[in-house]
C-alpha cells in the first residue's frame, strides 16, 4: 500500500490598481490582506498568528543551508510587506515580496486540493472588493496568472509530501519528464513568446519561458524544473516536493489533472517504478519547445538517440503508473 499523499497549493497573484498605476504593489498587497482580515472578522486581536520557526526556504535537500538567520522573526501581522492572516480553514493569505499569495490547507487527494484552490480565488475576490471600500485606498484588481507582460513571472506552486526514504535520483528521473510534458494539458495559455512577450505568437504555458535550469534551490531566479527546497514542515522522516514549474489554472479540470497525475507519479516511484530510460537530453529546451508546439506533435530528444512527443511521453508515464498502481486504482477512472 502506498501512503496517502499530503498535497497543498500556493498561488502568487498579480495585483494592480487601475486608477493609480504608480502605487507600490507592496502597498496594495498589504492593503488587500488587511482589508480581507477586517471583512472576514479576523481583525488583529483575534487573528491566528503565523509561526515562522519552521520556515527554512534556503535549506537544500542536497545537504546545504543558506539561511540568513537562525532565530524566528517576530512580525506584526499588519506590517507593510509582511501582512498575513491564517483562516479558520487552515489556509494562509499573506504578502510575499510584492504580491498577495494564498496557501491552501493541506489535503490528501486531488479533488479536495481543487476545491481549496478555488476557495483561494473567492478569497482574493473578497479581498479586492473589501479593499476598494476602504477610504483613501485605490480600487484593486487581482489576477490569477503567471506573467505581467514586462518580463516578470510569479508562481503557482504545488507541494507533495513523500517519505524521505524515496531515492532522490529516482524522484527526479520520474518528475523531470513529467513536469516538462504535462503542460500539454495543464498549460494556462499565453499570448507572446519570450520573457517580456517580445515576439508575437501563442504558447501553451505561461511559465515555460522562465525555466532556466534542470535542478535548483532558487524560485525567483535560475528557476529549475526541479526545486530542491528542503522544508517539509513535518519532521525528518518526510520530504516535500515544492513545484515551481506549473501554471496558475482557472480550469478546475486542468488543476485536477496537474495535481492528481503528479501525486500518482510519486506513488509509482514509491512502488519502485523506474523512469530513467525516458530522460530528456535537453529538458530546459524541451520545456520551451513543447510550450510552442500547439499541435503537440513536435518530438523532443531523449538519451539513447530517441525522440518522443510530449503526448507519447505522457502516455508512457501513464502506462507505467497504471501498471504499478493497478490494485490501488481499482474503482477509479
Helices and strands as residue ranges (DSSP letters): E 6-12, E 14-16, H 25-40, E 84-86, E 92-96, E 99-103, H 110-132, E 141-143, E 156-163, H 168-181, H 183-186, E 190-193, E 199-203, G 208-210, E 213-216, E 224-227, E 238-243, H 252-270, G 276-278, H 283-292, E 299-302, E 306-309, H 310-324
